[in-house]
Amino acid sequence: MYTRTMDLKKSNNVKVLLAVGGWNFGSGLFSDMVANEDLRKGFVQQATQFIRDHKFDGLDIDWV
């Protein structure tokens, strides 16, 4: 699925975002993360690295 999505991105000028969270995930873990500076920094660093490594165009946080 990932390879096919990235092929579509190249051939159709599509932006592909990494999405995390969602209705079933809940909000507790995000709330805990944003309440703590070290956890926020860690999330930003890891998400940024993952997005760059896998050539995503951005991040979609579904914080319900």
PyRosetta script that sets phi, psi and omega in degrees:
from pyrosetta import init, pose_from_sequence

init()
pose = pose_from_sequence("MYTRTMDLKKSNNVKVLLAVGGWNFGSGLFSDMVANEDLRKGFVQQATQFIRDHKFDGLDIDWV")
pose.set_psi(1, -44.5)
pose.set_omega(1, -178.2)
pose.set_phi(2, -59.7)
pose.set_psi(2, -47.4)
pose.set_omega(2, -177.6)
pose.set_phi(3, -62.8)
pose.set_psi(3, -43.5)
pose.set_omega(3, 179.7)
pose.set_phi(4, -62.6)
pose.set_psi(4, -41.2)
pose.set_omega(4, 178.8)
pose.set_phi(5, -62.9)
pose.set_psi(5, -44.9)
pose.set_omega(5, -179.3)
pose.set_phi(6, -68.8)
pose.set_psi(6, -31.0)
pose.set_omega(6, 174.1)
pose.set_phi(7, -64.8)
pose.set_psi(7, -41.2)
pose.set_omega(7, 176.8)
pose.set_phi(8, -63.2)
pose.set_psi(8, -38.4)
pose.set_omega(8, 179.1)
pose.set_phi(9, -58.3)
pose.set_psi(9, -46.0)
pose.set_omega(9, -177.7)
pose.set_phi(10, -68.3)
pose.set_psi(10, -43.0)
pose.set_omega(10, -172.4)
pose.set_phi(11, -84.5)
pose.set_psi(11, -17.0)
pose.set_omega(11, -174.7)
pose.set_phi(12, -125.5)
pose.set_psi(12, 12.1)
pose.set_omega(12, -179.9)
pose.set_phi(13, 53.1)
pose.set_psi(13, 48.9)
pose.set_omega(13, -179.3)
pose.set_phi(14, -100.0)
pose.set_psi(14, 142.0)
pose.set_omega(14, 173.5)
pose.set_phi(15, -92.6)
pose.set_psi(15, 134.4)
pose.set_omega(15, -179.1)
pose.set_phi(16, -118.9)
pose.set_psi(16, 122.0)
pose.set_omega(16, -179.2)
pose.set_phi(17, -106.1)
pose.set_psi(17, 148.1)
pose.set_omega(17, 170.0)
pose.set_phi(18, -85.4)
pose.set_psi(18, 123.0)
pose.set_omega(18, -179.2)
pose.set_phi(19, -107.9)
pose.set_psi(19, 132.7)
pose.set_omega(19, 176.2)
pose.set_phi(20, -128.5)
pose.set_psi(20, 148.5)
pose.set_omega(20, 178.2)
pose.set_phi(21, 95.3)
pose.set_psi(21, -148.4)
pose.set_omega(21, 179.8)
pose.set_phi(22, 118.9)
pose.set_psi(22, 173.9)
pose.set_omega(22, -175.0)
pose.set_phi(23, -55.4)
pose.set_psi(23, -48.5)
pose.set_omega(23, -177.5)
pose.set_phi(24, -71.1)
pose.set_psi(24, -22.9)
pose.set_omega(24, -179.4)
pose.set_phi(25, -74.7)
pose.set_psi(25, -33.7)
pose.set_omega(25, -179.2)
pose.set_phi(26, 82.7)
pose.set_psi(26, -178.0)
pose.set_omega(26, -175.7)
pose.set_phi(27, -111.8)
pose.set_psi(27, -9.2)
pose.set_omega(27, -174.1)
pose.set_phi(28, -57.0)
pose.set_psi(28, -47.1)
pose.set_omega(28, -177.6)
pose.set_phi(29, -68.1)
pose.set_psi(29, -37.9)
pose.set_omega(29, 176.5)
pose.set_phi(30, -66.0)
pose.set_psi(30, -41.9)
pose.set_omega(30, 179.6)
pose.set_phi(31, -61.2)
pose.set_psi(31, -42.3)
pose.set_omega(31, 177.7)
pose.set_phi(32, -63.1)
pose.set_psi(32, -41.7)
pose.set_omega(32, -177.4)
pose.set_phi(33, -64.6)
pose.set_psi(33, -48.4)
pose.set_omega(33, -175.3)
pose.set_phi(34, -71.4)
pose.set_psi(34, -17.3)
pose.set_omega(34, 178.9)
pose.set_phi(35, -79.4)
pose.set_psi(35, -10.3)
pose.set_omega(35, -174.8)
pose.set_phi(36, -125.7)
pose.set_psi(36, 119.1)
pose.set_omega(36, -176.2)
pose.set_phi(37, -58.4)
pose.set_psi(37, -42.3)
pose.set_omega(37, -179.2)
pose.set_phi(38, -65.3)
pose.set_psi(38, -39.8)
pose.set_omega(38, 177.8)
pose.set_phi(39, -66.6)
pose.set_psi(39, -40.0)
pose.set_omega(39, 177.1)
pose.set_phi(40, -60.7)
pose.set_psi(40, -48.0)
pose.set_omega(40, -180.0)
pose.set_phi(41, -60.2)
pose.set_psi(41, -43.7)
pose.set_omega(41, 179.2)
pose.set_phi(42, -61.9)
pose.set_psi(42, -43.3)
pose.set_omega(42, 178.9)
pose.set_phi(43, -61.9)
pose.set_psi(43, -46.7)
pose.set_omega(43, -178.6)
pose.set_phi(44, -61.9)
pose.set_psi(44, -44.8)
pose.set_omega(44, -179.4)
pose.set_phi(45, -63.7)
pose.set_psi(45, -46.7)
pose.set_omega(45, -178.1)
pose.set_phi(46, -68.9)
pose.set_psi(46, -41.9)
pose.set_omega(46, 179.5)
pose.set_phi(47, -65.0)
pose.set_psi(47, -42.6)
pose.set_omega(47, 179.1)
pose.set_phi(48, -61.4)
pose.set_psi(48, -44.9)
pose.set_omega(48, 179.9)
pose.set_phi(49, -63.3)
pose.set_psi(49, -43.5)
pose.set_omega(49, 179.8)
pose.set_phi(50, -62.6)
pose.set_psi(50, -43.6)
pose.set_omega(50, -179.8)
pose.set_phi(51, -62.6)
pose.set_psi(51, -43.3)
pose.set_omega(51, 179.0)
pose.set_phi(52, -67.8)
pose.set_psi(52, -45.0)
pose.set_omega(52, -178.4)
pose.set_phi(53, -60.9)
pose.set_psi(53, -35.5)
pose.set_omega(53, -174.0)
pose.set_phi(54, -105.7)
pose.set_psi(54, 7.7)
pose.set_omega(54, 173.1)
pose.set_phi(55, 60.4)
pose.set_psi(55, 38.0)
pose.set_omega(55, 171.3)
pose.set_phi(56, -76.9)
pose.set_psi(56, 162.3)
pose.set_omega(56, -178.8)
pose.set_phi(57, -97.2)
pose.set_psi(57, -10.4)
pose.set_omega(57, -178.9)
pose.set_phi(58, 175.4)
pose.set_psi(58, -170.4)
pose.set_omega(58, -174.6)
pose.set_phi(59, -130.0)
pose.set_psi(59, 134.5)
pose.set_omega(59, 175.8)
pose.set_phi(60, -117.5)
pose.set_psi(60, 113.4)
pose.set_omega(60, 178.4)
pose.set_phi(61, -101.2)
pose.set_psi(61, 114.4)
pose.set_omega(61, 178.0)
pose.set_phi(62, -96.3)
pose.set_psi(62, 86.8)
pose.set_omega(62, -176.7)
pose.set_phi(63, -100.2)
pose.set_psi(63, 99.3)
pose.set_omega(63, -174.9)
pose.set_phi(64, -85.7)
pose.dump_pdb("model.pdb")
